[in-house]
């Protein structure tokens, strides 16, 4: 049985937490199905398929996205509500210090995309996606968390009457159709990836509320609850991540100023629930662990932004331009999310480590562990 401290610790952020634990969980029977060169070709095939079909399913166009943003804009992503994962910040003296800029490296383009919808003149039903690269310096570097993050960040303008679970569910199903289609595409293009050892993704997702999963496993911390439910349903979407549940904790921490996790909703069978956001998680047969592919949601409106900032004691954020844009109705209502690129490649290409599909920095201790298990990270 888990303790309250276990649940609290589980909210602290991603990653396993120690290399002793990683050594226990890295697979010992791993054999890469594609060599490094074929892996690169497969990445390209998956990337092209996903971008073409994501834009088709959701009516998106590709746009440029910043790597750095002005601190004053308030559009950088703090990832959670307590500020524990802070962005890299630096000073640009510019013009001998007369016209300086304090800048931050992007952690995610979540808020920027909503501003971009207005910048690019998007109407209801239209949207954008980006090939987003970011740096998250406070991640613990394990087999599926990296300081370098690449995502298909996307955002779409919606109407007020689309701010509901029915619309959210339809969009999630469209994204899953793209991801499942990408799997079939790479399996057909690279037959070596077909093996009975690693089953294919299910055709459909199972949709569950965070409240339901807690009811099933009330004594388990969040990650253990997800692991347990994935044994029954190997691909799930969890509604309502961020609202405080019956045990006194949210399913997972969510920032207060992008996803709407406070709105009252109703389950398919009529029970009161909360939240218009969620995550797609799958069971990874290679790592034998839970595997998150995307976080997404209907974004806050003026009312729910105020509510969530009040809950998190961050009402001072309302002075920032991004937040003023929502309060004053200058920014459109929207839905959006981020699909992890390297996370998706890792899953589709049956890899045991992000470093096999992404070039970034890893500590020597982790590289040594991987090498002993035939996991060859790129450098």
C-alpha positions in Angstrom: 0.0 0.0 0.0 1.2 3.5 -0.9 1.6 6.4 1.6 0.6 10.0 1.4 4.2 10.9 0.9 4.4 8.6 -2.1 1.5 10.4 -3.7 3.0 13.8 -3.0 6.4 12.8 -4.4 4.7 11.5 -7.5 3.6 15.1 -8.4 7.1 16.5 -8.4 7.6 15.9 -12.1 8.7 13.4 -14.7 11.5 10.9 -14.6 12.4 7.9 -12.5 14.6 9.8 -10.1 17.7 7.7 -9.6 20.1 5.7 -11.8 19.9 2.8 -9.4 16.3 2.6 -10.3 17.0 3.0 -14.0 19.5 0.1 -13.9 16.7 -2.1 -12.6 14.1 -1.2 -15.2 16.2 -1.0 -18.5 15.4 -4.2 -20.5 18.0 -6.9 -20.4 16.7 -8.8 -23.5 16.7 -5.9 -25.9 17.8 -6.3 -29.6 17.3 -3.2 -31.8 15.2 -4.2 -34.9 16.7 -1.4 -37.1 20.3 -0.3 -37.2 21.1 3.4 -36.7 21.0 4.2 -40.4 17.7 2.5 -41.1 16.4 4.1 -37.9 17.0 7.5 -39.4 15.1 6.6 -42.6 12.2 5.2 -40.5 12.1 8.5 -38.4 11.7 10.5 -41.7 8.9 8.2 -42.9 7.1 8.5 -39.6 7.6 12.3 -39.4 6.3 12.9 -42.9 3.3 10.7 -42.4 2.3 12.2 -39.1 2.7 15.8 -40.3 0.7 15.3 -43.5 -2.1 13.4 -41.8 -2.3 15.5 -38.6 -2.7 18.6 -40.7 -5.4 16.9 -42.8 -7.4 15.5 -39.8 -7.4 18.7 -37.8 -7.2 21.3 -40.7 -3.8 22.7 -39.6 -1.0 24.5 -41.5 2.7 24.4 -40.5 4.1 27.6 -39.0 7.4 28.7 -37.7 7.9 28.6 -33.9 10.3 30.5 -31.6 13.2 28.9 -29.7 13.5 31.9 -27.5 10.9 34.4 -26.2 10.9 37.7 -24.3 10.4 37.2 -20.6 7.9 40.1 -20.5 5.5 38.4 -22.9 4.5 35.7 -20.4 4.2 33.1 -23.1 6.8 30.7 -21.9 5.5 27.4 -20.4 6.3 26.6 -16.8 5.1 23.0 -17.3 3.5 22.8 -13.8 1.9 25.2 -11.3 4.7 25.5 -8.7 7.5 26.9 -11.0 9.8 24.0 -10.0 10.9 23.5 -13.6 12.1 26.9 -14.6 13.3 27.9 -18.1 16.8 28.9 -19.0 17.0 32.7 -18.9 19.6 35.0 -20.3 20.3 38.7 -20.9 20.8 40.2 -24.4 22.6 43.5 -23.8 21.9 44.7 -27.3 22.8 48.2 -28.5 25.5 48.6 -25.7 22.8 48.0 -23.1 20.5 50.8 -24.3 17.8 48.4 -25.7 18.3 45.1 -23.8 16.1 42.1 -23.8 15.7 39.4 -21.1 15.0 36.2 -23.0 14.1 32.6 -22.1 14.6 29.4 -24.0 11.2 27.9 -24.8 10.1 24.9 -22.6 7.0 24.4 -24.7 5.0 26.6 -27.2 1.7 26.0 -25.4 0.9 29.7 -24.8 2.7 31.1 -27.8 0.5 29.0 -30.2 -2.7 30.7 -29.0 -1.2 34.1 -29.7 0.0 32.7 -33.0 -3.6 31.8 -34.0 -4.4 35.5 -33.9 -1.2 36.5 -35.6 -1.9 34.2 -38.5 -5.5 35.1 -38.8 -7.0 31.7 -38.0 -10.8 31.4 -37.9 -13.0 28.8 -36.1 -12.1 25.3 -37.4 -8.6 26.4 -38.6 -5.3 25.8 -36.8 -1.6 25.4 -36.9 1.2 23.0 -36.0 4.9 23.5 -35.4 8.1 21.5 -35.4 8.9 22.7 -31.8 12.3 22.3 -30.2 12.7 23.2 -26.5 15.1 22.8 -23.5 13.9 21.6 -20.1 16.9 21.8 -17.9 15.2 20.5 -14.7 14.2 17.0 -16.1 15.9 14.0 -14.6 17.5 12.3 -17.6 16.3 8.7 -17.9 15.2 6.4 -20.7 12.3 8.5 -21.9 13.0 12.0 -20.5 15.5 14.3 -22.1 16.7 17.9 -21.6 16.0 18.3 -25.3 12.3 18.2 -26.2 10.8 18.0 -29.7 7.1 18.1 -30.2 4.4 18.6 -32.8 2.8 21.5 -31.0 -0.6 22.3 -32.5 -3.4 24.7 -31.8 -6.9 25.2 -33.3 -9.5 27.9 -33.0 -12.8 26.6 -31.6 -16.2 28.2 -30.8 -17.7 28.5 -27.3 -20.2 25.6 -27.9 -17.2 23.3 -28.7 -15.9 23.6 -25.2 -17.1 20.2 -24.1 -16.1 16.6 -23.7 -17.8 15.5 -27.0 -15.6 17.8 -29.1 -12.5 17.0 -27.1 -13.1 13.3 -27.6 -13.5 13.7 -31.3 -10.2 15.5 -31.6 -8.4 12.9 -29.5 -9.8 10.1 -31.8 -8.5 11.9 -34.9 -5.0 12.2 -33.3 -5.1 8.5 -32.4 -6.1 7.7 -36.0 -3.0 9.5 -37.2 -0.7 7.7 -34.7 -2.1 4.3 -35.5 -1.8 5.0 -39.2 1.8 6.0 -38.7 2.5 2.7 -37.0 1.0 0.8 -39.9 3.0 2.9 -42.3 6.4 2.2 -40.8 5.6 -1.5 -40.3 4.8 -1.8 -44.0 7.9 0.3 -45.0 10.3 -1.5 -42.6 9.1 -5.1 -42.2 11.9 -5.9 -39.7 9.8 -4.0 -37.2 7.1 -6.7 -37.3 7.6 -9.1 -34.4 5.3 -11.1 -32.1 7.4 -9.9 -29.2 6.0 -6.4 -29.5 2.2 -6.3 -30.3 0.7 -3.5 -32.4 -1.2 -0.6 -30.9 -4.9 -1.2 -30.5 -7.2 0.3 -33.1 -9.1 2.4 -30.6 -8.3 4.3 -27.3 -10.1 3.7 -24.1 -11.4 6.9 -22.5 -11.3 7.2 -18.7 -11.7 10.0 -16.2 -8.9 10.7 -13.7 -11.6 10.2 -11.0 -12.4 6.7 -12.3 -8.8 5.6 -12.2 -8.5 6.9 -8.6 -11.6 5.0 -7.7 -10.1 1.8 -9.1 -6.7 2.2 -7.4 -7.3 4.6 -4.4 -4.0 3.7 -2.6 -1.7 4.0 -5.5 0.3 7.1 -6.6 -0.5 8.5 -10.1 2.2 6.7 -12.1 1.4 3.3 -10.5 -2.3 3.9 -11.2 -1.5 4.5 -14.8 0.6 1.4 -14.9 -2.1 -0.7 -13.4 -4.9 0.5 -15.7 -2.7 0.0 -18.8 -2.5 -3.7 -18.0 -6.2 -3.8 -18.8 -6.4 -1.2 -21.5 -3.0 -0.8 -23.4 -3.9 2.6 -24.9 -5.9 5.2 -22.9 -6.9 8.8 -22.8 -7.3 10.2 -19.3 -9.7 13.1 -19.0 -9.4 15.9 -16.4 -5.7 16.1 -15.4 -5.1 19.0 -12.9 -8.3 19.0 -10.9 -7.8 18.0 -7.2 -9.3 14.5 -6.7 -10.9 12.9 -3.7 -7.6 11.9 -2.2 -6.6 15.6 -2.0 -4.2 15.5 -5.0 -4.6 16.2 -8.7 -3.9 13.2 -11.0 -0.9 15.2 -12.1 0.2 18.9 -11.7 -0.9 21.1 -14.6 -0.1 24.8 -15.2 -3.1 27.0 -14.4 -3.0 29.2 -17.5 -3.4 26.9 -20.6 -5.5 23.7 -20.2 -8.9 24.0 -18.6 -8.9 21.5 -15.8 -11.5 23.2 -13.6 -14.7 23.1 -15.7 -17.5 20.9 -14.5 -18.2 18.1 -16.9 -20.4 15.0 -16.9 -19.2 11.4 -17.7 -20.9 9.4 -20.4 -23.1 7.7 -17.7 -24.1 10.9 -16.0 -21.6 11.3 -13.1 -20.1 14.8 -12.3 -16.5 15.2 -13.3 -14.0 18.0 -14.0 -11.7 19.0 -16.7 -11.5 19.5 -20.5 -8.0 18.2 -21.0 -6.0 15.0 -20.8 -3.2 12.7 -21.9 -2.8 9.8 -24.3 -0.8 7.0 -22.6 0.1 3.5 -23.9 1.8 0.4 -22.7 5.3 0.2 -24.2 6.1 -3.4 -24.8 9.9 -2.7 -25.2 10.4 -0.8 -21.9 7.5 -2.6 -20.2 6.4 0.7 -18.8 3.8 3.4 -19.2 4.5 5.7 -22.1 3.0 9.1 -22.5 2.6 10.4 -26.1 0.7 13.6 -25.8 -0.9 16.1 -23.5 -3.6 18.3 -24.8 -6.8 20.1 -23.9 -9.4 22.7 -24.5 -7.8 25.9 -23.3 -8.9 28.2 -20.5 -11.3 31.0 -21.2 -11.5 34.2 -19.1 -13.6 32.6 -16.4 -11.7 29.4 -16.0 -8.3 31.2 -16.2 -9.3 33.4 -13.2 -10.5 30.3 -11.3 -7.4 28.3 -11.9 -5.0 31.2 -11.1 -7.0 31.7 -7.9 -6.7 28.1 -6.9 -2.9 28.1 -7.5 -2.3 31.5 -5.9 -1.0 33.0 -9.1 -3.4 35.9 -9.8 -0.5 38.2 -10.4 -0.1 36.4 -13.8 -3.2 38.3 -14.9 -1.0 41.4 -15.4 1.0 39.7 -18.2 0.1 40.4 -21.9 -0.8 36.7 -22.7 -3.2 36.5 -19.8 -4.7 39.9 -20.5 -5.4 38.7 -24.0 -7.5 35.9 -22.7 -9.3 38.1 -20.1 -10.1 40.8 -22.6 -11.2 38.3 -25.3 -8.4 39.4 -27.7 -7.1 35.8 -28.1 -9.4 33.2 -29.7 -10.8 30.2 -27.8 -8.8 27.2 -28.7 -7.9 23.6 -28.3 -4.3 22.4 -28.5 -1.6 20.0 -27.5 1.9 18.7 -27.9 2.7 15.3 -29.4 6.2 14.1 -28.4 8.2 13.4 -31.6 11.0 11.4 -30.1 8.6 9.7 -27.8 6.5 8.7 -30.8 9.5 7.5 -32.8 10.7 5.5 -29.8 7.4 3.7 -29.6 6.8 3.1 -33.3 10.4 1.9 -34.0 10.5 -0.4 -31.0 13.3 1.4 -29.2 14.3 1.1 -25.6 15.7 4.7 -25.1 15.0 8.2 -26.4 18.7 8.5 -27.2 18.3 6.0 -30.1 16.1 8.4 -32.0 17.2 11.8 -30.7 20.7 13.4 -30.5 21.2 15.2 -27.1 23.2 15.0 -23.9 23.2 12.0 -21.5 25.3 11.4 -18.4 28.1 8.9 -18.9 26.5 6.6 -16.2 23.4 6.2 -18.3 25.3 5.7 -21.5 27.4 2.9 -19.9 24.2 1.2 -18.6 22.7 1.4 -22.0 25.7 0.0 -23.8 25.7 -3.1 -21.6 22.1 -3.8 -22.8 22.7 -3.2 -26.6 21.1 0.2 -26.4 23.2 2.5 -28.5 22.4 6.2 -27.9 23.2 8.7 -30.6 26.0 11.3 -30.0 
